[in-house]
């Protein structure tokens, strides 16, 4: 009822989008996140939630584009990268997770949350800052 009275109420809309996502209603959740982004296109959390919902519904291309747009818009928001990598792992998108991790660890070599993910990616060898960090062993020897 609150949404009918105030369709621009961001807190209620986000709660509805999150509830729909938890129930696996991905199309409806994405629609709700799009409504929120119409109200506030710079809302990083909503953009992230949309990327995850797209990923969960199997729309990898749009999910990756949404996530990349978020990373481009908020380049220092390492927490979004960590959460996206974790979502990729949970969806068994290992190659994409590894690529995202390699880029993230290159950009943020000392981030403890990224370092905690390191055992998931033994092929990615972090090196000293300024080197070809985050590359797989094969890429480093090329």
Helices and strands as residue ranges (DSSP letters): H 2-5, H 10-22, H 26-39, H 44-56, H 60-73, H 78-90, H 94-107, H 112-117, G 118-120, H 137-141
